[in-house]
Amino acid sequence: MDVQVFVDLQDRLDQESTLRESIKDAVKELNKTCRLASAKLAKAHAVPKSQSQEVTDSIKPQFEAIRQNIGTLVALIQPVAFYKYHEMWTNAIQGACALVVFAVYLESARLATPEDIQAYVGCRVNTDNTDIAEFVITLEEYLHAIVSLFNELSRLAVNSVIVNDVQRPQEISAFASELYAGFQLLNLKNDSLRRRFDSIKYDIKKIEEV
């Protein structure tokens, strides 16, 4: 028997282990950057609408760092192995996209487009679900980020009253209702996405009660 077969197999196992550790390290750095960006972006809940731009301007260095963190991850992953390791980073990518979606809303009171996501993080959203030829943001990750916006909007509506920005909750309510109506047009197959969508109505109710 030629034991070289097993030596070669061990080499491949070692390479696999090394790659997984590298992915874990890259995701850890991305999460760390996202936490800092989230902490800074949370200041938007404590100021009136007129000061929102100052908040979003303050986190531009973190968005650049997020772009670099994702770039490190991209460099590790061959397109053919994208879905093999996808679960290792999908939550972190969802979090990064959620930050973009909230920042875009704060800046211009609109929904972030897939093009906005790419501009901020450097990866395109695979909106047409084509075969993977590069590292992409999946459609589900983009939709998860939009769902996260509803929770931020419900908090923002309540906190706007606290800072005496009494007109803002009405604007938030109109935007959230229109966004929710759009979401209802989707036939969601992803279980986790569908469950999160079902919880949106509680955020909508909270906004309407302000």
NUDODREN-563554 format. One record per residue (C-alpha): residue number from 1; residue in one letter; z negated, y negated, x negated. Coordinates in pm, 1 decimal, padded with zeros to 6 digits. Layout:
BEGIN
NODE  pos  code         Z         Y         X
NODE  NUM     a         Z         Y         X
...
END
This chain:
BEGIN
NODE  pos  code         Z         Y         X
NODE    1     m   00000.0   00000.0   00000.0
NODE    2     d   00087.0  -00347.5  -00121.9
NODE    3     v  -00228.9  -00556.0  -00086.2
NODE    4     q  -00028.2  -00873.0  -00154.9
NODE    5     v   00038.7  -00885.7   00218.6
NODE    6     f  -00330.7  -00948.3   00278.0
NODE    7     v  -00351.6  -01197.2  -00005.3
NODE    8     d  -00069.6  -01392.7   00157.2
NODE    9     l  -00238.7  -01371.2   00495.3
NODE   10     q  -00561.1  -01506.2   00348.8
NODE   11     d  -00370.4  -01796.8   00196.7
NODE   12     r  -00229.6  -01880.6   00538.3
NODE   13     l  -00574.0  -01855.7   00696.9
NODE   14     d  -00712.9  -02088.5   00431.4
NODE   15     q  -00431.6  -02336.4   00495.1
NODE   16     e  -00501.2  -02319.8   00868.5
NODE   17     s  -00871.0  -02381.6   00810.9
NODE   18     t  -00800.6  -02673.9   00578.6
NODE   19     l  -00564.1  -02830.3   00831.5
NODE   20     r  -00815.8  -02798.6   01113.5
NODE   21     e  -01083.4  -02964.9   00901.4
NODE   22     s  -00844.6  -03246.9   00817.6
NODE   23     i  -00765.2  -03295.2   01187.9
NODE   24     k  -01136.8  -03299.5   01269.7
NODE   25     d  -01196.1  -03566.3   01005.9
NODE   26     a  -00907.9  -03779.1   01136.2
NODE   27     v  -01030.8  -03750.5   01495.5
NODE   28     k  -01384.7  -03837.7   01383.2
NODE   29     e  -01258.7  -04159.0   01223.8
NODE   30     l  -01052.7  -04242.3   01533.0
NODE   31     n  -01353.5  -04192.4   01757.9
NODE   32     k  -01566.9  -04410.3   01531.2
NODE   33     t  -01313.3  -04692.6   01547.7
NODE   34     c  -01279.8  -04657.0   01925.1
NODE   35     r  -01656.5  -04680.6   01970.2
NODE   36     l  -01664.5  -05008.2   01778.6
NODE   37     a  -01368.9  -05144.1   01975.7
NODE   38     s  -01532.7  -05036.1   02302.1
NODE   39     a  -01856.9  -05212.2   02210.0
NODE   40     k  -01670.0  -05534.3   02139.6
NODE   41     l  -01452.8  -05504.8   02449.6
NODE   42     a  -01763.4  -05450.7   02663.9
NODE   43     k  -01849.7  -05816.5   02602.7
NODE   44     a  -01583.5  -05895.5   02861.8
NODE   45     h  -01835.1  -05786.1   03124.6
NODE   46     a  -02071.9  -06064.6   03021.5
NODE   47     v  -01832.7  -06360.2   03028.0
NODE   48     p  -01615.7  -06531.4   03291.7
NODE   49     k  -01242.4  -06472.0   03308.5
NODE   50     s  -01174.9  -06791.7   03112.9
NODE   51     q  -01329.8  -06632.5   02803.2
NODE   52     s  -01158.7  -06292.2   02826.9
NODE   53     q  -00892.7  -06386.3   02573.3
NODE   54     e  -01160.3  -06454.0   02312.7
NODE   55     v  -01293.8  -06102.4   02365.4
NODE   56     t  -00955.6  -05933.8   02331.9
NODE   57     d  -00871.3  -06143.0   02026.3
NODE   58     s  -01193.9  -06027.5   01861.1
NODE   59     i  -01093.1  -05660.2   01870.4
NODE   60     k  -00745.0  -05694.8   01721.5
NODE   61     p  -00872.6  -05565.4   01384.4
NODE   62     q  -01003.4  -05254.4   01561.5
NODE   63     f  -00667.6  -05193.8   01729.9
NODE   64     e  -00501.3  -05214.6   01389.1
NODE   65     a  -00756.6  -04963.2   01258.9
NODE   66     i  -00688.3  -04736.1   01558.2
NODE   67     r  -00318.2  -04753.0   01478.0
NODE   68     q  -00394.5  -04649.7   01118.9
NODE   69     n  -00629.9  -04371.2   01231.4
NODE   70     i  -00362.0  -04227.2   01457.9
NODE   71     g  -00111.2  -04262.5   01175.7
NODE   72     t  -00334.4  -04040.7   00961.9
NODE   73     l  -00336.4  -03782.9   01240.1
NODE   74     v   00039.6  -03805.3   01284.8
NODE   75     a   00092.9  -03731.0   00916.1
NODE   76     l  -00098.4  -03403.1   00952.4
NODE   77     i   00089.1  -03259.7   01249.1
NODE   78     q   00432.3  -03102.5   01245.5
NODE   79     p   00609.1  -03137.5   01584.3
NODE   80     v   00633.7  -02759.2   01621.1
NODE   81     a   00251.8  -02736.0   01598.6
NODE   82     f   00179.0  -03030.9   01830.2
NODE   83     y   00051.3  -02830.9   02127.2
NODE   84     k  -00123.4  -02575.5   01907.8
NODE   85     y  -00374.2  -02839.8   01797.8
NODE   86     h  -00339.3  -03087.3   02084.3
NODE   87     e  -00681.2  -03016.2   02236.9
NODE   88     m  -00844.5  -03126.0   01912.6
NODE   89     w  -00743.7  -03490.4   01958.9
NODE   90     t  -00650.4  -03543.2   02323.1
NODE   91     n  -00988.0  -03690.2   02427.3
NODE   92     a  -00980.9  -03934.3   02137.8
NODE   93     i  -00625.8  -04040.2   02224.0
NODE   94     q  -00723.4  -04087.1   02588.0
NODE   95     g  -01007.3  -04311.2   02475.3
NODE   96     a  -00779.2  -04519.1   02253.8
NODE   97     c  -00526.9  -04559.4   02535.4
NODE   98     a  -00803.6  -04657.8   02778.0
NODE   99     l  -00901.7  -04940.7   02543.7
NODE  100     v  -00541.9  -05063.5   02542.5
NODE  101     v  -00518.6  -05046.8   02920.8
NODE  102     f  -00838.5  -05248.7   02967.6
NODE  103     a  -00745.1  -05502.5   02699.0
NODE  104     v  -00403.8  -05562.5   02857.0
NODE  105     y  -00566.5  -05613.7   03196.6
NODE  106     l  -00812.7  -05863.6   03052.3
NODE  107     e  -00533.5  -06055.4   02882.2
NODE  108     s  -00280.9  -06070.1   03164.3
NODE  109     a  -00425.9  -05904.6   03478.5
NODE  110     r  -00156.6  -05637.4   03484.6
NODE  111     l  -00120.7  -05267.2   03417.8
NODE  112     a  -00040.3  -05167.8   03061.5
NODE  113     t   00299.6  -05003.8   03038.4
NODE  114     p   00394.6  -04711.9   02813.1
NODE  115     e   00561.2  -04974.4   02593.6
NODE  116     d   00228.1  -05157.3   02560.9
NODE  117     i   00060.7  -04834.1   02451.5
NODE  118     q   00322.5  -04780.8   02182.5
NODE  119     a   00293.7  -05140.7   02063.8
NODE  120     y  -00082.6  -05106.5   02020.9
NODE  121     v  -00119.9  -04755.7   01878.1
NODE  122     g   00218.8  -04686.7   01722.7
NODE  123     c   00313.5  -04376.0   01923.0
NODE  124     r   00539.9  -04357.2   02223.3
NODE  125     v   00429.8  -04218.0   02557.7
NODE  126     n   00631.7  -03908.3   02645.8
NODE  127     t   00698.2  -04025.4   03000.6
NODE  128     d   00990.2  -03791.3   03059.1
NODE  129     n   00803.7  -03483.8   02925.5
NODE  130     t   01083.9  -03393.7   02688.7
NODE  131     d   01047.3  -03139.3   02408.2
NODE  132     i   00825.4  -03264.0   02127.5
NODE  133     a   01020.9  -03389.0   01825.6
NODE  134     e   00743.6  -03619.4   01703.9
NODE  135     f   00376.1  -03692.9   01763.1
NODE  136     v   00351.5  -03851.9   02109.1
NODE  137     i   00103.6  -03973.2   02367.9
NODE  138     t   00135.9  -03731.5   02657.3
NODE  139     l   00194.4  -03853.1   03010.0
NODE  140     e  -00140.9  -03704.8   03112.0
NODE  141     e  -00322.4  -03901.5   02840.1
NODE  142     y  -00163.8  -04222.6   02964.8
NODE  143     l  -00263.5  -04145.4   03323.7
NODE  144     h  -00619.7  -04061.0   03216.9
NODE  145     a  -00637.9  -04404.3   03054.6
NODE  146     i  -00528.6  -04568.6   03378.8
NODE  147     v  -00795.2  -04376.8   03573.1
NODE  148     s  -01054.7  -04505.8   03326.9
NODE  149     l  -00949.9  -04860.0   03413.2
NODE  150     f  -01086.4  -04822.4   03767.0
NODE  151     n  -01437.7  -04772.1   03633.6
NODE  152     e  -01404.9  -05078.4   03411.2
NODE  153     l  -01277.0  -05280.4   03706.0
NODE  154     s  -01569.6  -05180.0   03926.2
NODE  155     r  -01813.6  -05291.1   03654.4
NODE  156     l  -01616.4  -05609.8   03595.5
NODE  157     a  -01623.4  -05701.0   03963.9
NODE  158     v  -02002.7  -05671.2   03979.2
NODE  159     n  -02057.8  -05850.5   03649.8
NODE  160     s  -01822.5  -06133.4   03745.3
NODE  161     v  -02061.8  -06231.5   04021.4
NODE  162     i  -02350.1  -06228.1   03775.6
NODE  163     v  -02170.9  -06479.7   03550.9
NODE  164     n  -02079.3  -06688.1   03857.6
NODE  165     d  -01706.4  -06607.9   03844.1
NODE  166     v  -01697.6  -06558.5   04221.1
NODE  167     q  -01319.7  -06563.4   04267.4
NODE  168     r  -01254.6  -06283.7   04023.2
NODE  169     p  -01383.2  -05990.6   04235.4
NODE  170     q  -01118.5  -06069.2   04497.7
NODE  171     e  -00847.7  -06062.7   04232.7
NODE  172     i  -00983.1  -05734.9   04094.9
NODE  173     s  -00999.1  -05582.4   04442.5
NODE  174     a  -00636.0  -05670.8   04517.5
NODE  175     f  -00518.8  -05529.9   04183.0
NODE  176     a  -00726.5  -05210.3   04211.6
NODE  177     s  -00606.8  -05144.8   04566.6
NODE  178     e  -00243.8  -05183.2   04464.7
NODE  179     l  -00296.9  -04958.4   04162.1
NODE  180     y  -00470.3  -04695.6   04374.1
NODE  181     a  -00183.3  -04699.8   04622.8
NODE  182     g   00056.4  -04636.7   04337.0
NODE  183     f  -00151.3  -04346.3   04210.7
NODE  184     q  -00144.0  -04186.6   04555.4
NODE  185     l   00232.0  -04146.9   04519.6
NODE  186     l   00178.6  -03899.2   04234.7
NODE  187     n   00163.6  -03526.4   04292.4
NODE  188     l  -00090.7  -03444.0   04023.9
NODE  189     k  -00081.9  -03089.1   03887.7
NODE  190     n  -00331.6  -03137.8   03604.6
NODE  191     d  -00674.7  -03020.2   03727.3
NODE  192     s  -00889.2  -03257.9   03522.2
NODE  193     l  -00663.9  -03551.2   03608.0
NODE  194     r  -00674.4  -03463.9   03977.7
NODE  195     r  -01054.4  -03442.2   03973.7
NODE  196     r  -01081.5  -03778.6   03804.1
NODE  197     f  -00835.3  -03927.5   04052.2
NODE  198     d  -01053.2  -03804.8   04337.2
NODE  199     s  -01342.5  -04010.1   04196.6
NODE  200     i  -01140.8  -04333.6   04202.0
NODE  201     k  -01228.0  -04394.8   04566.0
NODE  202     y  -01591.1  -04449.5   04465.3
NODE  203     d  -01487.4  -04720.7   04221.7
NODE  204     i  -01267.7  -04878.8   04489.3
NODE  205     k  -01559.6  -04877.5   04734.9
NODE  206     k  -01786.9  -05035.8   04476.4
NODE  207     i  -01533.6  -05312.2   04416.4
NODE  208     e  -01488.1  -05377.1   04788.7
NODE  209     e  -01863.2  -05404.8   04838.1
NODE  210     v  -01897.5  -05689.0   04586.6
END
